Amino acid sequence: MPQNDLTSVSHASDPATPRPRKVPRIVVLGGGSVGLYVARRLRKKLKKREAAIVVVDPRPYMTYAPFLPEAAAGSIDARDVVAPHRKALKGIDVLQGKVTTIEHGRKAVKIQPEEGDEYEVTYDQLVVGLGSVSRTLPIPGLAESAIGFKNVEEAIAVRNHVISRLDIASSTWDADLRKRMLTFTFVGGGFAGIEALAEIEDMARYATRQYDTIETSDLRFVMIEGAGRILPEVTEPMGEYALAELKKRGIEFHLNTFLSSCVDGHVVTSTGVEFDTETIVWTAGVKANPVIKEASDLPFDKLGRVIVLPTLQVATEDGEIIDGAWAAGDCAAVPDVLNPGKFCPPNAQHAIREAVRLADNIVALYKDKPAVEYNHKNVGVVASLGLYKGVAELFGFVKLRGFPAWVAHRGYHVMAMPTGNRKVRILIGWIGQFLLGRELVSLGSLHDPRQEFRNASVPPKPVGEKVEQKAESSAERAESGAKA
C-alpha cells in the first residue's frame, strides 16, 4: 500500500494490532464494472481527507465484457476493451491480488498477491463487487477440452485458436483431420454465447477469402443449448428472428440438448449427436464468485450471491442491515423494485447504475443522509450478430433488426465504456476496420512465448564433458590461428 495511506495492513500470520487510521477506509473488492465505477464516484464525491479508497483485484484492469465478442472477432483491439486501473482510478489505492477471505465480523479481508505472502487489510466500509465466474458442470472432458469466454484473455485465445485451425486445415490433405479442425462448437445460447458465436463465425467466413483451399461451406459452427430457444433476454419473436438469421448462415443449432461428454474433443450430446472438434467454447452461464459462499461471513442466498436490500446494503435473510457492508453486480442478489419478487439481471447496464447508486449511498451515510433504493427501468437490450447485423429492443416498444440494431449496439456500448481514452481508441479502430478490413493473423505463440526458445535450448552436458569440449575448442582455435 502506498505510504500516504495510513494503513492497517499486516501479514496474515502477524497478530500485531493494526495502526490506527486518521481517515475512514473504504475497501472495494473487485475492479470490474461495479468496483471501478464505485471507486471513481466515491473519489469524485469524497475528498482524500474524508475517505481513503482501496480497490482490490487480481487483474490490473477492468474488462468491459459486452465488447469481448468484437475483440474476439478482431473488430476491436484487445487492449481497447480494458480500462487500466492505475490510469482510470486516479487518487485511489490499487492492490493487485486475489481476495481469499472476507471476515466482516473483524472488518478485514485477506489478499493473496501473485507473488509473496498473503496479507490482511482492514476497513470501515466494504463494497463487494467480485462479479462472477463461469458456471461449469462435471462433464467428462470439459475442463481439458473447452475454454470459457469470460475475460479478454479467453476471447483473444479463442480468436487465435480459430484462425490457427484455418491455417492448419488449409495445409493438410487428411479429410478427417480437416473436418475436425473446421468444426467449431459453442455451448450456451444466451447473450454471451450467441454474440460470441455470431461474431467469430462472421470473422471465420471473412477469413476464408485468404485461403484458396477452404470454402465457407467447409466451416461447421455448432451451438448446443439446453433450453428450447436462444437469447432468453429478448422477447420470443426477436429470439426466433435471430435464430432464423443465424441458420441462414449455415450455423447448426441443437436446442433442448445438453453436452454429455467431450473427451479428447469427441462431442456427445444428450440427443445422441456425436462429432469431433478441436474448438469448444463454454458460455453456459455464470455464478457468483465462490469466495462469497466458501470464505466469507456475509449472508448469501441459495445461488451464492450476497443478500442485499434495494439500497444495496448487505442484510440478513430477515432484512437486518449488516453495518458497513455493501454489494452490487453479478455477485449480489439485488431486488428489482419495479418487478417485486424478482432480481436485477446480471448485466453491464444494471451493474454500472447500481455502482453509482451504491457510491452515492455511502456518501449519504457520511453526510448523515438516508440511503436511496436502486430503481432503474431497463432501457432495453442490444445484441450483435456479427458485422452490420444485430437485434435490439429499446424502451419496451422500439424493436430493431439488422443494421439499425447493430448501430444501436455499438452506440450504446461505446458510450458505456469507461474513460474517454478508450472511447476514442474504439472509434478509431472501427474506422480503421471499415477502411482497411479485418486484420486476420493468429498470434497463438503469445500464449506460450518461451516454447520456441525451450525447443532450441541445448540440454546441459556432464561437467567432465564440458571441460573436454572446452579444451578441444581451444585447440581448434589455435590450429585455425596457425593456418591463418
N, C-alpha and C positions, 0 to 999 in steps of 0.2 A: 504494500500500500504506500502511496506517496507520503513524504514526510510532512506535508502541510495538513494532512488529515490526522487529527489526534485519535489514534486507533486504539482498539482493544482487541488486537489480533494476537493469538498465541498458537503454538503448535498443539495439536490435539492431545499430546502426551504431557503437556506442561500445565499443571493445575494452578499456576500462579494467577492471582486476581488481576483482571484487566485494568489498565489505567483508565481513569475517568475521562469522559468526553466533555468538551466545552459546548459543543453544539449537538443536537439530536442527529442520529444517523438513520437514513432510510436505505435499506438494502433491497435491491431489485434482483430477483432470481430469474435469469433468462434475458437474453439480449435480442429476442425476436421482435415481432410487431408490437406486442404488449410492452415488453421491457424497454425497448428503445423509445417508444412514444411516451410512456410514463416518465422515464428519466428526463427526457427533453422538456416535457411540460413542467415537471417539478422544478427543474433548473431555471426555467423561464419565470416561474411564479415565486420561487423562494430564493432569497439571496444566500450566499455561502455562509454567512454568519447565522442564518436561520436554520439551515439543514445541510448536512453532508450527504451526498448521494453516491451509492456504490452499486455498480451493475456487475453481475457475475454470469459468465457464460463460457462454455468450453471453446467456442469459436470466437475469433476476433472480429466478427462481422455479423450483421443481421441479413438474413436471406428473405427476399420478397418472393414467397412461394408461387403466387399466380403467374410469375414470369418464367418459372422453371421449364415448362414445355417449349417456350420460344427459345430459351437458352439451349435446350437440347437439340432444337432444330436448326440452330445457327442463326436465328433471326436477331438475337441479342447476344452481345459478348458476355461471357460468364461473369466477368468482373463487374459488369454494369447492373446485375440483378442483386448485388450485395451492397450494403452500406457499412463501411469500416467503422467499428465502434469508436476508435480513438479520434476519428475525424468528425463523426456525427454527434459524439457525446462530449462536447467541449465543456470544461468545468466540472466534469463528472469522473469519479474514480472508476476504472475498469479493471476487474480481476478476471484473468483467463484461467478457468478451471471448472471442474465438474462438481456440482453440488451432490454430496454423498449422504448428508443427514440434515434434517431440519428439526431442531429442538426448540419449539416456540415457548415451551414452559420456561426455558432458560434464556429465551430470545437470542439464540445462537444458531449458526449454520456452520457445517464443516465442508471444506472445499479441498478437492484433490487436484492440484495442478498437474500438467502433463509430465513435469519432472519435479522431483523434490518431495518433501514430506507434506502430509495433509495438515491443514491449519484451520483455525476457527475464527469466525468473525461474529461479533455481537451487534445488536441493532436496537433501535427504538421502535421503528416501523418496518414491517416486512411486506414486500409485494411479490407474490408468486405468479410468475409468467413463464413457467417452464415449458409450455407448449405440449406437443405430442410427439409420439414416436410411431413407427409403422406397427400396425396390428397384424401379427402373423399367426399362423396355425401350425400345429405339429404335422405337417405334410411331408412325407418322405422325399428327400432330395431338395426341398425348398431352400434351406439355408445354404446348401452347396451350389445350387444351380441358378438361383434367382438374384435379382438386385432390386432395391427399393427405388423410390422416386420422391424422396422427402427433402433432399438438400441439393445444393448446387454441385457438389462433388459427384453425387449419383447421376444427376442429369447429364453432366458432361461425360461421365463414364459410359452412359448408355449411348450417347451420340457417337463417341469414338468407337465403341464396340460395333454399332450398326454399320458405320462406314467401313470399318475394317473387315466385317463379314462380306461386304460387297467387293472389297479389294481381293479377298481370298477366293471368293466364289468365281470371280472373273478370270482367275488364273488356274482353275482346276477343271479337269475333264471328268472327274468322278461324279456321276449323276446323283448318287445318294448323298454324298458329302455336300454337293452344291445345293441340293434341295434343303438339307438341314441348315446350311448357312443362311439361306434366303427365307427362312421361316422365323417370324418374329411374333412372340406371344406376350400378351398383356392380360393381367388378371385383375379385375375390378373395374366396373363401368360407371363409377362416379365421375365427378368433375375432373379430378386429378388423372384418372385413368384414361378417360375419353380425350381430354386435351393432349395428354402425352402421346397416345396412340395416333391421333389425327395429325399432330404436328410432325411426328417422326415419320409417319407413312408418307406425308406430303414431301418431306425432305428426301426420303429414300427414292420416291418416284422421280423427283427432280434430278437426283444424283445419277440415275441410270443413263442420263444423256451422255455421261462421261465414259460409259462402259459399252464397247461395241458388242460384247458377248452377253450382256444382260438386258432383257426386256422387262418392261413394267409388269408384264404378265407372269414373270418368273418369281416375283415377290409374293410372299404369302404372309398377311398380317391377320392374327387371330386374337379375338377378345373373348375371354371367359368371364361370365358374370353370373352370380348366384341368384339374382332377382330376375323377374320377368321383363324388365325394362332397363334402359340406361338413363343416366342423368336424372336421378330422382329429385334433384334440386329444382328442376324446371317442371312446368305442367306436362301432363302426358302427351298432348298434341305436339308440343315442342320437342319432347324426347323422341317421339315417333318420327318427326321430321329429321332430326339429327341421325337417327338410326338408318333411315332410308337413304340419306345423302352419303353416309359412310359406306353403306352396302353398295351403292353405285360405283364407288371407287374400288370395289373388289375386296373390301375388308370382311372377314368371316366372323360371324357372331355366334356364340353358344350361350344363350340365355337359359335361366333356370338350371344352370350347370355349375358344378364345383370342381376345382382341381383336386384330384385324388392322389396323384404322385407325379414327380418329375425327376426321378433318379437318373443321373447322367444325361439330363436333357430329354429323356423319353417321357413325354407328357401323356398322362392317362386321366381322363375326366370321369365324373360320376355318371355320365350318359354313355360311357363306353368308347368315346372317341380317343384314338391314340395317334401320336405323330412324334417325330424327332425335331428338336430345335436347339439352337445354341444361344437363344435370347429369350429370357423370361423376365418380364418386368412386373413387380408386385405392387399394385396400387389399391389393394382391397381394404381400405380403411385405416384409421389411426386410433390410438388410445392415449390417454393422458400419461404424461411422464411417470414411469413407475416409481420414482423416488417418493412421490406423494403417498402412495399406498404402502410402500415397503420400508421407508426410512424417514417417516415424518410423524409428528404427533398432532398434526392438523386433522380436523374431521373431513372425511371423504365419503362419497356415495358409492353405490354398487359398481359403478364404472371406473372407480378410482379417481374421480375428479374432486377437487376441493369444493366443499359446500359453501356457497356464499349467498348473501342477501341481495336484493336488487341494487343496493348501494355499493355492492362489490366488497363488502366487509365479510370476512370469514365468520361463519357461525356454526353452531351445533345443529343437529337434526331438529331440535326443538326451537331453533331460531335465536338461541342465546349468542350474542356477539362475542367473538374472541378478540379481545383488545389487542390492537397493534398489528393485525394481520389482514391482508387484502389479497385478492386473486382475480384474474380475468383471463380470457382467451381459451384456447383448446383444453387447458388443464383445469378449468373451473366450470362448475355447473351453474351458469348464470341464468336466473329466471327471466323469461320473456314476459314482461308485464303487459304487453299488448296481446299476448296469447296465453292466458292463465293455464298453468299446468304443464307448459312446455318450456324448453330451454333455448337460449340463443344458439344458432348453429355455429360450429367452429370454422369460421372463415375470416379472411382478412378484413372484410367490411366491418364486421362486428368487433374484431379484436382491436382495431385502431380506435374505434369510437369508445369502446369500453376503457381503453387505456387513458383516453382524455378525461373521461368521467371519473375514473379512479384517481388520477392525479389531482383533479380539482377537488375531490372529496378529502384527500389528505391535506391539501392546502386549507380547506374549510375547517378541518379539525384543528389545525394550528392557529386559526384565526377565530376559534370558538363559534363556528357556524355549523349548522346541521348538514349532514350528508344528503345528497340528492340521488334518487333512484336512476339507474341506467334505463333510458327509454328511447329506443330507436326503431322507427318503422323501416323495414327492409326496403331499400330503393330499387331492388331488383337483382337479377343475376345475369352475367355475361359469360360466354364460353367461346373459345376459339376452336375451330375445326380444321385448322391449317391456314395457310396464307390466303387472305382475302375471303375466308369463309368463317361463319360462326352462327350462333344463336344468342338471342338476348330477350329478356323480359324485364321491362323497366316500369317502376311505379305502379305495378299491378295491372296496367292496361296497355302499355306500349309493347308490342311484340315485333322483334326484328329478326330477319333471316339473311343469310349470305353476307354480302359485302357490308351493308349498313351495320349488321350485328358485329362484324369483325372490327369495324371502325369504333363502335361503342366500347368493345372490349379493350382495345388498345388505349383509347382515350381515357377511360375510367382508371385503368391500372397505372398509366404513366403519371396521372395526377396523384394517385395514392402512393406512388414510390417516394420514399423519404429522401430528402436533400435535393436541392436544385441541381447540384453537380451531376447526380445520377439521371435526373430527368433529361438534361441536355445530352448526356452521352447516349442514352437510349434513343432519343430522337435522331441524333446524328447517325447512329448505327442503322436505324430504319431507312434513312435517306440513302445511305451507302448501299444497303442491300437492294433497294429499289433500282438504283442506278447501275450497280455492278453485278447484281445477282448474289446468290448464296456462296459463301466460302466453304467448300466441302473438302476437308482433309482430316484424316484420322491422326491424332497425336496420342495414340494408345500408349506409347512408351513413357508418357508423362506419369502414368500410374505406377511405374517401376523404373525410374530413370537410371538406376545403377545396374540394371540387368546386363546391358552390353558390356559395361566395364568389368563386371564379375566374370562374364564368359571369356573376356580377353585376358584376364589376370592369370599369371603363371603360378602354380602352386609352389609353396616353399620347398626347397631341397634340403636334404640332410646336411648338417654342419660340415662334415668331412668333405662331402661332395662339393660344397660351396667353395672351400679353400682350394681344392684341386682345380676347379674351373677357373678360379681367380689366377692361379699360377699359370695355367695354360694360356689364359688371356694375355698375361704379361709377356710370356714367351712369344706368343704370336705377334704382339706389338713390336717386340724387339727385332724379330725376324723381318717384319714389314719395314721397320726403320732401316735395317741394314741393306735391304734390297733397294730402298729409295736412294 
